[in-house]
Amino acid sequence: MHTVEIYAENYRFLQQHVYSQTGIVLEDGKDYLFESRLTPIVHQLGLDSINDLCALMLATREAGIGRQVVEAMTTNETYFFRDPAHFKAIQSVLLPRLKKERQDTKRLRFWSAAASTGQEAYSLAMLLLEEALGDWNTQILGTDFSSQVLDRARSGKYQQIEVNRGLPAALLVKHFRRSGVDWQLSDQVRRMANFETIDLRASMRALGPFDLVFCRNVLIYFDAETKLRILKELHGTLFRGGWLLLGGAETAFGIEELFEKQVVENATVYIAR
Ligand SMILES: C[S@@+](CC[C@H](N)C(=O)[O-])C[C@H]1O[C@@H](n2cnc3c(N)ncnc32)[C@H](O)[C@@H]1O
């Protein structure tokens, strides 16, 4: 395919399509991003250009192609133990506290919202296994808008390059085995997490209550209004005193009455009031 400039009306159509399906705001001037992400779909459908793809989407209104476009435009980057300070704070402050507070029920619930391919949920699972919680009922829910990434998360199969990012060698040896050129996560760790397709813009209160919610590196893609609505909704899924962890570039601005911001062991955490 030779590169053809995306017509302005098609650019707007794609922006609106992605926004309406996910809440993700793709700014002007990101032609390169559309080119790199959508060219494989253009090829696969035997088309000549992204303009043709837009024409097809408009003509057929076929949900499958629209969905493929959205999945291609979402950024799924993630890795094991991303923002290590968060995991350190969980291990040294949150878990010791919960172990005391939840002695009666011995039940802990965690949520990796925007879980992508599962590294966040499984990092927590591996950390929990280090914590002598053998007779506790620990549940980890991982959710994402994209069913493609969740299929990968469920499989627990990771490429060499993925296990090279953030995963300590000792945990690789302990919880993974070789599977061809890839690495297969053990059933023991996989069983600790369940994955479900959920749009963060939907009502989420029924999923809770959780002791900890990760909502990292996804709010940056939303506009202020969507972000605020999601943060309020997340608050409603947390126990009082439960932790919300956001990505490094994200803040819970405007919801001070719902969360207390604290720095715990070098990690910024938002504690549900
Ligand atoms: C950059 S990844 C972040 C993964 C992980 N939380 C981390 O920090 O490493 C962002 C994820 O958000 C998901 N996402 C985007 N819009 C969403 C929405 N409206 N509802 C749920 N998930 C969404 C994407 O599919 C993608 O997997």
The ligand as a Gaussian input file, in Angstrom:
#p B3LYP/6-31G(d) Opt

LIG

0 1
 C       -1.661000       1.213000      28.296000
 S       -2.699000      -0.116000      28.779000
 C       -2.427000      -0.107000      30.527000
 C       -2.213000      -1.496000      31.085000
 C       -1.885000      -1.574000      32.572000
 N       -2.924000      -0.990000      33.373000
 C       -0.561000      -0.926000      32.871000
 O       -0.543000       0.170000      33.436000
 O        0.476000      -1.480000      32.546000
 C       -4.314000       0.633000      28.620000
 C       -5.450000      -0.375000      28.485000
 O       -6.682000       0.321000      28.647000
 C       -7.658000      -0.315000      27.862000
 N       -8.804000       0.606000      27.648000
 C       -8.873000       1.683000      26.860000
 N      -10.091000       2.242000      26.911000
 C      -10.808000       1.493000      27.779000
 C      -12.144000       1.561000      28.262000
 N      -13.005000       2.511000      27.871000
 N      -12.553000       0.613000      29.131000
 C      -11.695000      -0.359000      29.542000
 N      -10.435000      -0.479000      29.124000
 C       -9.986000       0.436000      28.251000
 C       -6.911000      -0.669000      26.589000
 O       -7.563000      -1.715000      25.870000
 C       -5.535000      -1.056000      27.137000
 O       -5.415000      -2.452000      27.285000

